[in-house]
């Protein structure tokens, strides 16, 4: 019978050759012989991480760490798995001792820098990543991480240099191309940004459409990322239909009724559960449409509104709100303070519920929460505003068409970077967007407005993590707006812009 050492050697050989199934099987045989084999547990975790199963990787590596708490290698692997599982704080706590044990552990340095980046601690992230770069000056992954942190520190020239160096070493490095795309886009260089942005996943074999006349062909436009992205770029669907073909827009079922309001020859279908697309001759991901139309900042299609709430839905939700606010009328403000926690940048973009306090203290405002997901659980713990309790219609909201109808019935939307802000912008509703210091590329830098949505006003962090300043500024402006509304109520409805 082979010895434990022989089995592990065989497993490692399979692993190095990329035969992950065979390697995993051999590591499990080793564990059956020796359940306390740190090497087998560690490398099973590495295999799980390579397969993209962060939860399994964390489980195997935690077992290894309990047996070998002083192993810098195990800590480095576990830190990477925790970071992949969006547990940046846990990753940083695991990696800090690893670097005390082995200050030159390159993998731990990279993972520590990436974890601190996710936590918004950009200067500290840069310090760790710079150390990793000095140890591995030609490593493309280290260069990409370093370039991304430099971008969020707004050192755009240095960021582009790092990302360019990564691409010189690995021209097909998709993450480097996408990081470079965001570096261009956030500065407003849309032409170069769109080109780099094409380095992302596609699922369809049909020829991609690049803006040429359709000449009767059927073009499939498909949503590839989040709800907000689909809402933002759906504006191009009628423009594509004008190119002389049949346009089919495939979206998530929760967007179906809303997108049907596009009109203009666009057929909207819900994405099938098995992801089988409808028949088509050419296709284009929604986020490739700006490139197909050669969009620049000066030429963003902003024929607002391009989405509309159904009259029957608006009447139903207006009655719902009127019934609950008849005793204490005031400025109606919809509120969303957190996004999808599974979003890779959610920690940066979402607002802690406690930071809402200055806004909620403004008199003369009836707040309507459109918060969904785990963050909605904070609603009962929030202070009661002077004008009355926060209304929560979410249990009765069926889809984004209902959300659109609610937004049509309020005076203002205040939200972080989520689908709700895109919906408000597409509907032409007055909205305030609360932004982190390092925003998503589409909100650009420093400016208080958005070429994508003319009805938006942007409130930005002055420093990374400074939600207190953002909330205080927005609350001061809201207080003035509510006082003005109280002095001069408008029976004709809300103003067109705040």
C-alpha positions as a printed NumPy array, in Angstrom:
array([[  0.   ,   0.   ,   0.   ],
       [  1.399,   3.465,  -0.878],
       [  2.589,   5.56 ,   2.019],
       [  1.013,   8.877,   2.974],
       [  4.038,  10.647,   1.465],
       [  3.628,   8.775,  -1.827],
       [ -0.085,   9.658,  -1.983],
       [  0.606,  13.314,  -1.302],
       [  3.376,  13.401,  -3.902],
       [  0.997,  11.895,  -6.46 ],
       [ -1.714,  14.404,  -5.539],
       [  0.663,  17.34 ,  -5.866],
       [  1.81 ,  16.108,  -9.284],
       [ -1.818,  16.011, -10.477],
       [ -2.414,  19.419,  -8.922],
       [  0.597,  21.048, -10.607],
       [ -0.5  ,  19.551, -13.943],
       [ -3.948,  21.121, -13.545],
       [ -5.81 ,  17.84 , -13.015],
       [ -7.869,  19.171, -10.126],
       [-10.321,  16.258,  -9.892],
       [ -7.517,  13.704,  -9.64 ],
       [ -5.607,  15.873,  -7.166],
       [ -8.675,  16.321,  -4.975],
       [ -9.343,  12.596,  -4.958],
       [ -5.77 ,  11.816,  -3.898],
       [ -5.8  ,  14.475,  -1.173],
       [ -8.958,  12.864,   0.207],
       [ -7.254,   9.464,   0.22 ],
       [ -4.423,  11.04 ,   2.19 ],
       [ -6.926,  12.455,   4.684],
       [ -8.535,   9.066,   5.099],
       [ -5.119,   7.728,   6.11 ],
       [ -4.227,  10.74 ,   8.259],
       [ -7.161,  13.04 ,   9.178],
       [ -4.722,  15.548,  10.698],
       [ -2.653,  16.007,   7.538],
       [ -2.184,  19.754,   7.318],
       [ -0.795,  19.489,   3.792],
       [ -3.823,  17.562,   2.507],
       [ -6.3  ,  19.949,   4.173],
       [ -4.394,  23.013,   2.955],
       [ -4.177,  21.828,  -0.642],
       [ -7.801,  20.661,  -0.708],
       [ -8.627,  24.249,   0.219],
       [ -6.422,  25.515,  -2.596],
       [ -8.178,  23.198,  -5.084],
       [-11.598,  24.448,  -3.923],
       [-10.433,  28.044,  -4.304],
       [ -9.161,  27.352,  -7.823],
       [-12.582,  25.944,  -8.686],
       [-14.264,  29.106,  -7.427],
       [-15.867,  27.428,  -4.401],
       [-14.822,  29.945,  -1.744],
       [-17.057,  28.472,   0.986],
       [-15.527,  24.992,   0.641],
       [-12.042,  26.494,   0.487],
       [-12.627,  28.361,   3.735],
       [-13.904,  25.2  ,   5.435],
       [-10.864,  23.083,   4.463],
       [ -8.386,  25.837,   5.281],
       [ -9.924,  26.598,   8.671],
       [ -9.377,  22.936,   9.587],
       [ -5.765,  23.228,   8.44 ],
       [ -5.249,  26.426,  10.436],
       [ -6.556,  24.866,  13.636],
       [ -3.825,  22.23 ,  13.277],
       [ -1.108,  24.656,  12.163],
       [ -1.858,  28.164,  13.489],
       [  1.737,  29.274,  12.868],
       [  1.791,  28.347,   9.182],
       [  2.161,  31.488,   7.059],
       [  1.296,  29.444,   3.952],
       [ -2.013,  28.195,   5.373],
       [ -2.88 ,  31.687,   6.575],
       [ -2.057,  33.089,   3.161],
       [ -4.336,  30.572,   1.433],
       [ -7.132,  31.098,   3.974],
       [ -6.881,  34.88 ,   3.656],
       [ -7.305,  34.591,  -0.096],
       [-10.321,  32.303,   0.288],
       [-11.941,  34.647,   2.818],
       [-11.39 ,  37.576,   0.482],
       [-13.001,  35.626,  -2.374],
       [-15.936,  34.935,  -0.044],
       [-16.346,  38.712,   0.514],
       [-15.165,  38.428,   4.117],
       [-12.507,  41.126,   3.92 ],
       [-12.345,  41.854,   7.66 ],
       [-11.839,  38.167,   8.47 ],
       [ -9.237,  37.922,   5.719],
       [ -7.254,  40.843,   7.102],
       [ -7.349,  39.363,  10.621],
       [ -5.989,  36.03 ,   9.334],
       [ -3.32 ,  37.59 ,   7.134],
       [ -1.853,  40.024,   9.641],
       [ -0.259,  37.21 ,  11.731],
       [  0.879,  35.497,   8.516],
       [  2.965,  38.531,   7.629],
       [  4.357,  38.701,  11.136],
       [  5.43 ,  35.07 ,  10.709],
       [  6.84 ,  35.642,   7.219],
       [  7.117,  39.31 ,   6.15 ],
       [  8.201,  38.229,   2.672],
       [  5.242,  35.948,   1.945],
       [  4.207,  37.343,  -1.446],
       [  0.794,  35.693,  -1.652],
       [ -0.176,  36.882,   1.824],
       [  0.969,  40.403,   0.958],
       [ -1.235,  40.478,  -2.155],
       [ -4.265,  39.097,  -0.327],
       [ -3.74 ,  41.523,   2.575],
       [ -3.563,  44.445,   0.158],
       [ -6.695,  43.293,  -1.659],
       [ -8.578,  42.816,   1.631],
       [ -7.644,  46.305,   2.829],
       [ -8.684,  47.688,  -0.555],
       [-12.093,  46.058,  -0.129],
       [-12.323,  47.686,   3.303],
       [-11.644,  51.122,   1.782],
       [ -8.241,  51.45 ,   3.474],
       [ -6.467,  52.439,   0.293],
       [ -3.207,  53.811,   1.677],
       [ -2.609,  50.698,   3.785],
       [ -3.575,  48.496,   0.836],
       [ -1.043,  50.282,  -1.353],
       [  1.717,  49.753,   1.238],
       [  1.206,  45.966,   1.336],
       [  0.839,  45.671,  -2.421],
       [  3.946,  47.75 ,  -3.039],
       [  5.895,  45.353,  -0.836],
       [  4.468,  42.446,  -2.829],
       [  5.432,  44.176,  -6.08 ],
       [  9.012,  44.696,  -4.904],
       [  9.202,  40.974,  -4.098],
       [  7.543,  39.934,  -7.39 ],
       [  8.099,  42.88 ,  -9.769],
       [  6.885,  41.055, -12.852],
       [  3.822,  39.312, -11.424],
       [  0.747,  40.394, -13.471],
       [ -1.796,  39.698, -10.702],
       [  0.158,  41.821,  -8.232],
       [  0.376,  44.61 , -10.809],
       [ -3.392,  44.472, -11.396],
       [ -4.119,  44.703,  -7.673],
       [ -1.653,  47.566,  -7.306],
       [ -3.079,  49.381, -10.326],
       [ -6.626,  49.044,  -9.029],
       [ -5.715,  50.531,  -5.649],
       [ -3.84 ,  53.377,  -7.344],
       [ -6.914,  54.063,  -9.453],
       [ -9.072,  54.384,  -6.346],
       [ -6.444,  56.682,  -4.847],
       [ -6.935,  58.746,  -8.044],
       [ -3.317,  58.257,  -9.114],
       [ -4.591,  57.49 , -12.596],
       [ -1.286,  57.787, -14.451],
       [  0.442,  55.352, -12.087],
       [ -2.583,  53.039, -12.232],
       [ -2.448,  52.924, -16.029],
       [  1.304,  52.251, -15.881],
       [  0.78 ,  49.25 , -13.561],
       [ -2.067,  47.846, -15.616],
       [ -0.147,  48.373, -18.843],
       [  2.822,  46.508, -17.342],
       [  0.525,  43.622, -16.409],
       [ -0.801,  43.482, -19.973],
       [  2.713,  43.608, -21.417],
       [  3.422,  40.415, -19.511],
       [  0.031,  38.8  , -20.114],
       [ -1.87 ,  40.443, -22.995],
       [ -4.99 ,  38.331, -22.434],
       [ -5.322,  39.227, -18.724],
       [ -9.046,  40.046, -18.666],
       [ -8.959,  41.537, -15.159],
       [ -6.233,  43.962, -16.219],
       [ -8.248,  45.014, -19.277],
       [-11.382,  45.545, -17.174],
       [ -9.491,  47.488, -14.511],
       [ -8.032,  49.66 , -17.265],
       [-11.531,  50.113, -18.699],
       [-12.787,  51.473, -15.378],
       [ -9.699,  53.704, -15.096],
       [-10.604,  55.311, -18.427],
       [-14.359,  55.417, -17.844],
       [-14.288,  57.033, -14.423],
       [-12.207,  59.878, -15.907],
       [-14.723,  60.32 , -18.71 ],
       [-12.593,  58.792, -21.489],
       [-15.456,  56.687, -22.795],
       [-13.964,  55.783, -26.165],
       [-10.934,  53.968, -24.731],
       [-13.02 ,  52.679, -21.832],
       [-15.581,  50.961, -24.048],
       [-12.84 ,  49.218, -26.029],
       [-11.252,  47.741, -22.902],
       [-14.678,  46.917, -21.465],
       [-15.198,  44.347, -24.232],
       [-12.875,  42.037, -22.299],
       [-15.679,  40.428, -20.366],
       [-17.646,  37.242, -20.487],
       [-20.078,  36.371, -23.304],
       [-22.424,  33.394, -23.479],
       [-23.717,  33.477, -27.058],
       [-22.105,  32.096, -30.227],
       [-23.972,  34.377, -32.666],
       [-21.952,  37.22 , -34.236],
       [-21.719,  40.287, -31.983],
       [-23.368,  43.468, -33.205],
       [-21.199,  46.562, -33.356],
       [-23.655,  49.217, -34.497],
       [-23.89 ,  48.49 , -38.227],
       [-27.289,  48.623, -40.062],
       [-29.359,  45.543, -39.227],
       [-31.102,  45.231, -42.612],
       [-33.961,  43.173, -41.226],
       [-31.865,  40.936, -38.961],
       [-33.025,  40.051, -35.44 ],
       [-30.8  ,  41.563, -32.769],
       [-30.806,  40.098, -29.279],
       [-29.923,  42.561, -26.529],
       [-29.199,  40.724, -23.31 ],
       [-28.653,  41.897, -19.765],
       [-25.408,  40.44 , -18.469],
       [-24.925,  42.074, -15.078],
       [-27.114,  43.714, -12.409],
       [-30.549,  45.323, -12.467],
       [-29.089,  48.821, -12.428],
       [-26.912,  48.111, -15.453],
       [-29.916,  46.791, -17.382],
       [-31.966,  49.875, -16.524],
       [-29.15 ,  52.253, -17.447],
       [-28.381,  50.786, -20.864],
       [-31.912,  49.848, -21.918],
       [-32.085,  53.417, -23.271],
       [-30.218,  52.145, -26.328],
       [-32.807,  49.512, -27.293],
       [-35.079,  51.907, -29.255],
       [-31.98 ,  53.376, -30.928],
       [-30.94 ,  49.891, -32.01 ],
       [-34.434,  49.24 , -33.361],
       [-34.037,  52.344, -35.524],
       [-31.104,  50.636, -37.294],
       [-33.537,  48.643, -39.426],
       [-33.969,  45.304, -37.678],
       [-36.051,  43.467, -35.122],
       [-34.853,  44.014, -31.551],
       [-35.479,  41.485, -28.794],
       [-34.522,  42.624, -25.286],
       [-33.946,  39.74 , -22.873],
       [-34.123,  40.696, -19.182],
       [-34.668,  39.264, -15.719],
       [-38.383,  38.513, -15.082],
       [-38.532,  41.231, -12.402],
       [-37.705,  43.796, -15.119],
       [-40.147,  42.504, -17.728],
       [-43.157,  44.779, -17.099],
       [-40.969,  47.829, -16.624],
       [-39.015,  47.291, -19.84 ],
       [-42.21 ,  46.829, -21.828],
       [-42.681,  50.585, -21.41 ],
       [-39.736,  51.181, -23.791],
       [-41.993,  50.783, -26.834],
       [-40.486,  51.863, -30.173],
       [-40.419,  48.397, -31.722],
       [-38.619,  46.626, -28.894],
       [-39.89 ,  43.161, -27.995],
       [-39.135,  42.366, -24.345],
       [-38.819,  38.785, -23.116],
       [-37.928,  37.272, -19.757],
       [-34.713,  35.326, -19.603],
       [-35.493,  31.603, -19.609],
       [-34.696,  29.576, -16.499],
       [-32.316,  27.413, -18.543],
       [-30.7  ,  30.517, -20.105],
       [-31.742,  29.428, -23.613],
       [-31.916,  32.654, -25.631],
       [-34.672,  33.47 , -28.136],
       [-33.864,  33.084, -31.836],
       [-31.58 ,  35.808, -33.141],
       [-29.123,  36.625, -35.895],
       [-26.805,  38.884, -33.925],
       [-26.436,  39.775, -30.291],
       [-25.107,  42.547, -28.112],
       [-24.743,  42.688, -24.319],
       [-26.485,  45.782, -23.004],
       [-23.217,  47.134, -21.646],
       [-21.616,  46.93 , -25.089],
       [-24.229,  49.253, -26.586],
       [-22.4  ,  52.484, -25.662],
       [-19.459,  51.24 , -27.713],
       [-21.715,  50.243, -30.624],
       [-23.108,  53.782, -30.65 ],
       [-19.679,  55.405, -30.079],
       [-21.005,  57.162, -26.984],
       [-19.001,  60.055, -25.552],
       [-19.76 ,  62.198, -22.507],
       [-21.123,  64.882, -24.792],
       [-23.307,  62.377, -26.628],
       [-24.922,  60.25 , -23.926],
       [-28.475,  59.436, -25.071],
       [-30.48 ,  61.223, -22.403],
       [-33.993,  61.385, -23.809],
       [-35.495,  61.159, -20.328],
       [-37.771,  59.538, -19.339],
       [-37.247,  56.432, -21.419],
       [-39.034,  54.163, -18.937],
       [-42.523,  54.796, -17.573],
       [-44.747,  53.622, -14.751],
       [-48.153,  52.226, -15.748],
       [-51.054,  54.549, -14.905],
       [-52.987,  51.807, -13.08 ],
       [-49.962,  50.991, -10.907],
       [-49.423,  54.669, -10.112],
       [-53.071,  55.101,  -9.078],
       [-52.911,  52.045,  -6.814],
       [-49.72 ,  53.126,  -5.075],
       [-50.822,  56.75 ,  -4.775],
       [-53.917,  55.56 ,  -2.93 ],
       [-51.742,  53.374,  -0.687],
       [-49.512,  56.337,   0.225],
       [-52.368,  58.826,   0.609],
       [-54.151,  56.528,   3.047],
       [-51.057,  56.329,   5.274],
       [-50.025,  59.981,   5.159],
       [-53.376,  61.805,   5.245],
       [-52.94 ,  62.709,   8.914],
       [-49.429,  64.14 ,   8.486],
       [-48.679,  65.307,   4.961],
       [-45.199,  66.371,   4.013],
       [-42.491,  65.97 ,   1.457],
       [-42.457,  62.326,   0.35 ],
       [-38.953,  60.903,   0.109],
       [-38.09 ,  57.347,  -0.94 ],
       [-35.026,  55.948,   0.781],
       [-32.557,  53.145,  -0.081],
       [-29.36 ,  52.881,   1.947],
       [-27.818,  49.535,   0.946],
       [-27.304,  47.392,  -2.128],
       [-27.04 ,  43.68 ,  -2.747],
       [-24.569,  42.33 ,  -0.156],
       [-23.244,  39.873,  -2.751],
       [-22.033,  42.726,  -4.956],
       [-18.23 ,  42.794,  -4.953],
       [-18.165,  46.492,  -4.027],
       [-21.092,  46.553,  -1.621],
       [-19.004,  47.384,   1.44 ],
       [-17.841,  50.55 ,  -0.315],
       [-21.152,  51.697,  -1.779],
       [-23.675,  50.838,   0.981],
       [-24.489,  53.189,   3.834],
       [-24.6  ,  51.927,   7.456],
       [-28.174,  52.344,   8.657],
       [-27.016,  54.403,  11.666],
       [-25.643,  57.047,   9.268],
       [-29.234,  57.865,   8.216],
       [-29.912,  59.658,  11.5  ],
       [-29.333,  63.239,  10.224],
       [-31.68 ,  62.668,   7.29 ],
       [-34.37 ,  61.044,   9.414],
       [-34.281,  63.991,  11.854],
       [-35.416,  66.463,   9.18 ],
       [-38.966,  67.699,   9.971],
       [-41.713,  67.768,   7.37 ],
       [-40.584,  64.638,   5.518],
       [-42.512,  61.387,   5.173],
       [-39.979,  58.698,   4.368],
       [-40.863,  55.647,   2.266],
       [-38.356,  52.798,   2.491],
       [-37.684,  50.829,  -0.667],
       [-34.865,  48.941,   1.025],
       [-34.727,  45.215,   0.292],
       [-32.441,  42.377,   1.336],
       [-30.722,  41.901,   4.703],
       [-30.319,  45.668,   5.277],
       [-34.094,  45.959,   5.518],
       [-33.819,  44.273,   8.92 ],
       [-32.445,  47.539,  10.351],
       [-35.705,  49.373,   9.624],
       [-37.402,  48.73 ,  13.016],
       [-34.301,  50.024,  14.812],
       [-34.158,  53.356,  12.99 ],
       [-35.366,  56.483,  14.8  ],
       [-38.918,  57.592,  14.031],
       [-38.813,  60.789,  11.929],
       [-40.68 ,  63.9  ,  13.212],
       [-43.35 ,  63.64 ,  10.494],
       [-44.227,  60.036,  11.297],
       [-42.975,  56.449,  10.954],
       [-41.075,  55.306,   7.904],
       [-43.462,  53.595,   5.504],
       [-42.442,  50.176,   4.192],
       [-44.368,  48.953,   1.125],
       [-41.779,  46.378,   0.033],
       [-43.822,  43.269,   0.889],
       [-46.438,  44.382,  -1.641],
       [-43.935,  45.253,  -4.385],
       [-44.099,  42.62 ,  -7.121],
       [-41.41 ,  43.855,  -9.493],
       [-39.624,  46.936, -10.795],
       [-42.809,  48.196, -12.44 ],
       [-44.306,  48.545,  -8.957],
       [-41.145,  50.282,  -7.748],
       [-41.437,  52.689, -10.683],
       [-45.037,  53.478,  -9.728],
       [-44.   ,  54.253,  -6.137],
       [-41.26 ,  56.577,  -7.369],
       [-43.841,  58.359,  -9.507],
       [-45.742,  59.129,  -6.281],
       [-42.901,  60.59 ,  -4.222],
       [-41.203,  63.971,  -4.419],
       [-37.616,  62.787,  -4.12 ],
       [-35.48 ,  59.643,  -4.025],
       [-32.397,  59.476,  -1.786],
       [-30.317,  56.358,  -2.38 ],
       [-26.881,  54.87 ,  -2.597],
       [-25.582,  53.365,  -5.846],
       [-28.251,  50.715,  -6.424],
       [-30.887,  49.834,  -9.004],
       [-33.294,  52.28 ,  -7.323],
       [-31.179,  55.272,  -8.334],
       [-30.995,  54.04 , -11.939],
       [-34.753,  53.572, -11.942],
       [-35.327,  57.093, -10.641],
       [-32.991,  58.49 , -13.287],
       [-34.601,  56.522, -16.129],
       [-38.027,  57.771, -15.01 ],
       [-36.775,  61.341, -14.788],
       [-37.623,  61.542, -11.082],
       [-35.664,  63.925,  -8.805],
       [-33.067,  61.864,  -6.97 ],
       [-30.03 ,  62.332,  -4.759],
       [-27.228,  59.81 ,  -5.038],
       [-24.934,  59.268,  -2.048],
       [-21.529,  58.191,  -3.331],
       [-18.314,  56.787,  -1.827],
       [-14.957,  58.443,  -2.385],
       [-14.02 ,  55.872,  -5.043],
       [-17.254,  55.669,  -7.017],
       [-18.314,  53.295,  -9.745],
       [-16.976,  54.5  , -13.09 ],
       [-20.323,  55.718, -14.404],
       [-20.555,  58.514, -11.824],
       [-17.188,  59.977, -12.898],
       [-15.283,  62.21 , -10.469],
       [-16.058,  65.338,  -8.453],
       [-19.029,  66.596, -10.475],
       [-22.454,  67.011,  -8.777],
       [-24.468,  65.829, -11.772],
       [-24.62 ,  62.875, -14.188],
       [-24.721,  62.96 , -17.988],
       [-26.587,  59.657, -17.833],
       [-29.444,  60.968, -15.692],
       [-30.155,  64.734, -15.718],
       [-32.565,  64.491, -12.75 ],
       [-29.832,  63.262, -10.361],
       [-27.844,  65.283,  -7.841],
       [-24.679,  63.647,  -6.521],
       [-23.379,  63.896,  -2.938],
       [-19.835,  62.527,  -2.628],
       [-17.557,  61.477,   0.209],
       [-14.696,  63.914,   0.684],
       [-12.565,  61.125,   2.191],
       [-12.785,  57.322,   1.975],
       [-15.45 ,  56.014,   4.351],
       [-16.802,  59.452,   5.321],
       [-20.548,  58.768,   5.208],
       [-21.041,  61.181,   8.119],
       [-20.157,  64.183,   5.975],
       [-22.307,  62.98 ,   3.062],
       [-25.346,  62.435,   5.291],
       [-24.909,  65.788,   7.035],
       [-24.708,  67.67 ,   3.726],
       [-27.706,  65.878,   2.26 ],
       [-29.687,  66.455,   5.463],
       [-28.972,  70.2  ,   5.37 ],
       [-30.185,  70.454,   1.773],
       [-33.222,  68.299,   2.564],
       [-34.101,  70.512,   5.528],
       [-34.118,  73.579,   3.282],
       [-36.174,  71.785,   0.644],
       [-38.767,  70.581,   3.175],
       [-39.072,  74.078,   4.668],
       [-39.547,  75.569,   1.225],
       [-42.196,  72.958,   0.401],
       [-44.035,  73.708,   3.638],
       [-44.075,  77.439,   2.941],
       [-45.231,  77.081,  -0.66 ],
       [-46.971,  73.739,  -1.252],
       [-47.578,  72.902,  -4.882],
       [-50.982,  71.343,  -5.54 ],
       [-49.866,  70.526,  -9.066],
       [-47.373,  67.986,  -7.799],
       [-43.64 ,  67.822,  -7.092],
       [-41.167,  70.077,  -8.851],
       [-39.342,  68.719, -11.853],
       [-35.931,  68.812, -10.193],
       [-34.344,  69.264,  -6.757]])
